Amino acid sequence: MFYVSHDRNDETPEAKARWFQSLSVEERMDLFCEFTELILAINPGIAEKRDVRSLTGRVCVPSRKSG
């Protein structure tokens, strides 16, 4: 069942991960393609970028809390 929520707890990384995992492989790939098209529409030259570096500490990785 789909609904609109106004609860901040539904915006946690864990809630978003659960939502993403609930999608089928086809739905995940469709979403990936849509994000790719959006990025390319905003910045068409991004595909030609070659001077990229890792941004250590800038990626948020959700994890399970023990206890």
Steps between C-alpha positions, in 0.01 A plus 500: 500500500638839402434811704639845565680530829590814690706312757873582511573139602404396146792708370780311675766328288375167633142574390622605158708182472196288591295680234772446236533132593125459458531584129543233235823485301319655203370787716848559642651513151225737381573728794875483431439595134273788604765634739764467228282690252434772760872541573583517129221754439635724776867456409545352149879519523525281808558185292819651356650584841825312545664688788294356783618424851355307788346718771598316815254556780228641274298181453234407755470124544201378701582236756315296757538613856571224749287467810 
